[in-house]
Amino acid sequence: SLCDATADYPYLLVIDDGGLCLQQTGAKAAGPVRVDFVSGAAGHRRKQGGGELVVKAVGGDRAQLPKVIDATAGLGRDSFVLASRGYTVTLCERSPIISALLADGLARALQCDDEEIQSIVTRMTLESQDTINYLQQLPAQRADVIVIDPMFPASKKSALVKKDMRAFHSVVGADTDSDQLLQCALDVATHRVVVKRPRKAECLAGIKPNFEVVGKAIRFDVYSLRAYNK
């Protein structure tokens, strides 16, 4: 055993037949949380549609799509959607636990039998570090678009989201530097900064975007810094 069986751990990292997962403990534990780009929610969105809002918010010239930095990668779902549409995406994740889940999911996707999925994940690169530090160290003109998805309360309408967000709040904790991250992104990005928000939430850091891409429950605030053709 890699942990003390007598200790009270609310979550454990577990390796099973499906790869690495985050498993809640206790009598009423929810199911495992893992990154699955092949048969999980990301794969379903790829086949059935979904993610159009983030694609519309990022935008760009289809002949030369911008490079995207997902500043708060989480389980990589929006990054996978963007990569499936041809974007090259750098996923930044500072939590070593969530980063380990991402690395495992990417590795399994590269080894799957679906050549389309293999091609998609080759456009996804994981950076396991604090995003603000990463952005500040970037050479000039290296961040076309930066996407930020600050942690917010899970929807009561989705058991899956609720399970994932409950795990995130317990393991990762609250985002306390989202305002700083937005300002840093605005200083570094060349074309756009895109922020995902609950539909009726206030703008991050009180900074109004140039425009919004609005869905039923969420919206994307788009800070347009420079046109793509300039």
C-alpha positions, 0 to 999 in steps of 0.5 A, spaced: 500 500 500 502 507 498 498 510 503 496 509 511 490 505 511 488 508 518 488 515 515 482 518 513 483 521 506 477 524 502 480 522 496 485 517 493 489 517 486 487 510 484 490 506 478 485 501 475 483 498 468 481 505 466 487 508 468 489 513 473 483 516 477 481 520 483 476 516 487 472 519 493 472 515 499 467 513 504 460 509 504 457 514 499 462 515 495 461 518 488 464 514 482 471 515 479 473 522 476 478 521 470 480 524 464 478 520 458 478 523 451 476 516 448 470 514 451 468 519 456 464 526 456 470 529 451 469 523 446 461 524 446 462 531 445 466 530 439 461 525 436 455 528 438 457 535 437 458 540 443 463 546 445 461 550 439 461 556 444 468 556 446 470 555 439 466 561 437 469 565 442 476 563 440 475 564 433 480 566 428 482 565 421 481 557 419 486 557 414 491 559 420 488 558 426 491 561 432 495 557 438 491 557 444 493 557 451 488 553 456 490 557 462 486 553 467 486 546 464 482 542 469 480 535 466 481 538 459 474 538 456 475 545 452 482 544 450 480 537 447 474 541 443 479 546 441 484 541 438 478 537 435 477 543 431 484 544 429 487 548 434 494 547 437 493 548 445 497 548 451 494 546 457 496 549 463 495 545 470 498 547 477 495 542 481 499 536 481 494 531 482 489 534 476 495 534 472 497 527 473 490 525 471 491 529 464 497 526 463 494 519 464 488 521 459 493 524 454 497 518 454 492 513 453 489 517 448 495 516 444 495 509 445 488 508 443 486 505 436 482 511 434 487 515 429 483 521 429 483 521 437 491 520 436 491 526 431 487 530 436 491 529 442 498 530 438 495 538 438 495 538 446 501 539 450 501 539 457 504 544 462 504 542 469 506 549 472 503 555 475 500 559 469 502 566 471 509 564 472 508 560 465 505 566 462 510 571 464 516 567 462 513 566 455 517 569 449 514 575 446 508 574 441 507 567 443 500 567 446 495 568 440 489 566 445 488 565 452 482 561 455 481 562 462 475 558 466 476 560 473 472 555 478 465 556 480 460 552 483 457 546 480 450 546 477 445 542 481 442 539 474 448 535 472 450 529 477 457 528 473 459 536 473 457 536 481 461 530 482 467 533 478 466 539 481 466 536 488 472 533 487 476 539 484 473 543 490 476 538 495 483 537 492 484 543 488 481 548 493 478 555 490 481 560 485 484 566 489 488 569 483 483 569 478 483 577 477 491 577 477 491 571 472 486 575 467 490 581 468 497 577 466 493 574 460 491 581 458 498 583 458 501 577 454 496 575 449 496 578 442 489 577 440 484 575 445 483 573 452 477 568 453 474 567 460 468 562 461 463 565 466 456 562 469 451 566 465 449 571 470 456 572 474 459 578 474 465 580 469 472 577 472 476 583 476 470 587 474 473 588 467 468 588 461 469 584 455 469 587 448 463 582 447 460 575 450 458 569 447 452 566 451 449 559 452 444 557 456 448 556 463 454 559 461 457 565 457 464 566 454 467 573 455 471 575 450 477 581 450 479 582 443 486 585 443 488 585 436 484 583 429 487 576 427 489 579 420 493 584 423 
